[in-house]
Amino acid sequence: MQAVTLDRDGAAPAARDDLARPSPGPDEVLVRVRASSINGFDVKAAAGAMRGAMDYRYPVVLGKDFAGEVEAIGGTSEFRVGDPVFGVLMRSYLGDGTWAEYVTVGGADGIARVPDGVELATAGVLGLAGATALDTLDALDVRPGDTVLVAGATGGVGALAVQYARLAGARVVATARPGPATDFVRDLGAAEVVDYTGDLTGQVRALAPDGVSRIVHLAGDGAPLAGLLAAGGRLASTIGFGPDQHPAAVSILAKPDRTDLDRLADDVQAGRVRVPVEHRYELDEVPRALTEFRGTLGKLAVSLP
Ligand SMILES: NC(=O)c1ccc[n+]([C@@H]2O[C@H](COP(=O)([O-])OP(=O)(O)OC[C@H]3O[C@@H](n4cnc5c(N)ncnc54)[C@H](OP(=O)(O)O)[C@@H]3O)[C@@H](O)[C@H]2O)c1
């Protein structure tokens, strides 16, 4: 089968077409992958930056998000062959990822049915970014009346976090560069936009003199952001800024479980949220996409035939 792999320590990611198709174990299903995405995590994994934290089992097939059809069932399963499914691999090692024609899914991985009316291409970019946005906002318990600063609002997680904070009734202040990125976050529901390349603290203070009640920390330095919290405010970080750094901070490790995945799919189906895709790559273009990776407006999608 085709896949994008790292073949040894220090190797660049490469497309190859000679890997064996995996077989599902007793508690797994085999998914024929039709869509995936490029997450910040994948870029780090491809660059070898997860060494030390995770075991690289070569050849490492990269990729975490998937959407496709159930191709085979290893044992008993609530799914049937042909069911459209999507989700996120959640393994403690790097080895059998989703940038491949087939992947086995089970154990701690998140998997859910793709509802009618949601394209596999959309479901394939939804799982990790969406679950991270949901878990972050749930940890912050955002309510009407809150002012939520989303730092890193332009990325895959940020684009969904802005929408969910707005849905929760909050006033959203989003970071973005001037120009198209500012239009992008306004379009998603940000009431105010601050340019993080300028005096971020001054701009936020001008909008919220007593501070903001909640901060979604997806990018940038956490300490000056935490200094913008109002009394009793809270910050949730996906990039490791936690209670050791600030008493009002919590560090998030996303868990894309069935509850999150079903909620995301329902919200997309009902049109309550959308997943902006900046660019769509074919599987064999992914190695190039990784070398060109920079900040995105929304998600980078991967398509398989
Ligand atoms: N803990 C977890 O479970 C978990 C799960 C998923 C993701 N993550 C992490 O969460 C972060 C966000 O994920 P993502 O997929 O949304 O990443 P992404 O798509 O790369 O988005 C990051 C965004 O932040 C912007 N940005 C860069 N520097 C900034 C700054 N100083 N202030 C404000 N915005 C800035 C970038 O835009 P420009 O540079 O173009 O302006 C980009 O749009 C990543 O570091 C990812 O690894 C963690």
PDBQT file of the ligand as one rigid body, heavy atoms in Angstrom, charges set to zero:
ROOT
HETATM    1  N1  LIG A 401      -1.867  19.293  23.889  1.00  0.00    +0.000 N 
HETATM    2  C1  LIG A 401      -2.539  18.689  22.920  1.00  0.00    +0.000 C 
HETATM    3  O1  LIG A 401      -3.218  17.675  23.126  1.00  0.00    +0.000 OA
HETATM    4  C2  LIG A 401      -2.486  19.285  21.539  1.00  0.00    +0.000 A 
HETATM    5  C3  LIG A 401      -3.382  18.826  20.547  1.00  0.00    +0.000 A 
HETATM    6  C4  LIG A 401      -3.360  19.456  19.310  1.00  0.00    +0.000 A 
HETATM    7  C5  LIG A 401      -2.465  20.508  19.074  1.00  0.00    +0.000 A 
HETATM    8  N2  LIG A 401      -1.577  20.873  20.036  1.00  0.00    +0.000 N 
HETATM    9  C6  LIG A 401      -0.630  21.993  19.832  1.00  0.00    +0.000 C 
HETATM   10  O2  LIG A 401      -1.420  23.182  19.850  1.00  0.00    +0.000 OA
HETATM   11  C7  LIG A 401      -0.835  24.144  18.977  1.00  0.00    +0.000 C 
HETATM   12  C8  LIG A 401      -1.898  24.653  18.000  1.00  0.00    +0.000 C 
HETATM   13  O3  LIG A 401      -2.224  23.597  17.119  1.00  0.00    +0.000 OA
HETATM   14  P1  LIG A 401      -2.676  23.885  15.621  1.00  0.00    +0.000 P 
HETATM   15  O4  LIG A 401      -2.833  22.558  14.970  1.00  0.00    +0.000 OA
HETATM   16  O5  LIG A 401      -3.806  24.836  15.604  1.00  0.00    +0.000 OA
HETATM   17  O6  LIG A 401      -1.358  24.599  15.053  1.00  0.00    +0.000 OA
HETATM   18  P2  LIG A 401      -1.225  25.517  13.765  1.00  0.00    +0.000 P 
HETATM   19  O7  LIG A 401      -2.276  25.112  12.778  1.00  0.00    +0.000 OA
HETATM   20  O8  LIG A 401       0.218  25.490  13.416  1.00  0.00    +0.000 OA
HETATM   21  O9  LIG A 401      -1.631  26.976  14.302  1.00  0.00    +0.000 OA
HETATM   22  C9  LIG A 401      -0.845  27.820  15.050  1.00  0.00    +0.000 C 
HETATM   23  C10 LIG A 401      -1.277  29.257  14.674  1.00  0.00    +0.000 C 
HETATM   24  O10 LIG A 401      -0.704  30.174  15.577  1.00  0.00    +0.000 OA
HETATM   25  C11 LIG A 401      -0.270  31.323  14.866  1.00  0.00    +0.000 C 
HETATM   26  N3  LIG A 401       0.816  31.895  15.638  1.00  0.00    +0.000 N 
HETATM   27  C12 LIG A 401       2.141  31.640  15.562  1.00  0.00    +0.000 A 
HETATM   28  N4  LIG A 401       2.801  32.334  16.526  1.00  0.00    +0.000 NA
HETATM   29  C13 LIG A 401       1.862  33.019  17.225  1.00  0.00    +0.000 A 
HETATM   30  C14 LIG A 401       1.907  33.887  18.332  1.00  0.00    +0.000 A 
HETATM   31  N5  LIG A 401       3.059  34.214  18.944  1.00  0.00    +0.000 N 
HETATM   32  N6  LIG A 401       0.748  34.393  18.811  1.00  0.00    +0.000 NA
HETATM   33  C15 LIG A 401      -0.435  34.091  18.232  1.00  0.00    +0.000 A 
HETATM   34  N7  LIG A 401      -0.542  33.276  17.145  1.00  0.00    +0.000 NA
HETATM   35  C16 LIG A 401       0.600  32.739  16.662  1.00  0.00    +0.000 A 
HETATM   36  C17 LIG A 401       0.135  30.802  13.505  1.00  0.00    +0.000 C 
HETATM   37  O11 LIG A 401      -0.127  31.789  12.529  1.00  0.00    +0.000 OA
HETATM   38  P3  LIG A 401       0.967  32.651  11.723  1.00  0.00    +0.000 P 
HETATM   39  O12 LIG A 401       2.331  32.171  12.170  1.00  0.00    +0.000 OA
HETATM   40  O13 LIG A 401       0.722  32.409  10.290  1.00  0.00    +0.000 OA
HETATM   41  O14 LIG A 401       0.628  34.037  12.126  1.00  0.00    +0.000 OA
HETATM   42  C18 LIG A 401      -0.830  29.629  13.291  1.00  0.00    +0.000 C 
HETATM   43  O15 LIG A 401      -1.965  30.027  12.548  1.00  0.00    +0.000 OA
HETATM   44  C19 LIG A 401       0.351  23.444  18.291  1.00  0.00    +0.000 C 
HETATM   45  O16 LIG A 401       1.557  23.785  18.942  1.00  0.00    +0.000 OA
HETATM   46  C20 LIG A 401       0.052  21.967  18.474  1.00  0.00    +0.000 C 
HETATM   47  O17 LIG A 401       1.220  21.160  18.471  1.00  0.00    +0.000 OA
HETATM   48  C21 LIG A 401      -1.571  20.284  21.254  1.00  0.00    +0.000 A 
ENDROOT
TORSDOF 0
